[in-house]
Amino acid sequence: MEKNAGKEARVAVKRILLPVDNSGYKDKIIAYAISLAKAWGAEIIVVHVIDPGLGIPGGRIKEKEQERDRSQERC
């Protein structure tokens, strides 16, 4: 039998990590994180994320990977 059976576990949330991208859901996600942070007295840490296949804005990583794959297929 478990020692803590029937007892409610309590966890203090101090920080909320909020990954943000350019999706259409961004505003709703931010609003939800703010409401949670206010309710729990937590800090929000926002991280901007991008699709790794797209690389850096203005970069051409995906094209370079495809070019490399094509050259490997020829060998």
Secondary structure as GFF3:
##gff-version 3
##sequence-region A 1 75
A	DSSP	beta_strand	15	20	.	.	.	ID=ss1
A	DSSP	alpha_helix	26	40	.	.	.	ID=ss2
A	DSSP	beta_strand	43	48	.	.	.	ID=ss3
A	DSSP	alpha_helix	61	74	.	.	.	ID=ss4
###
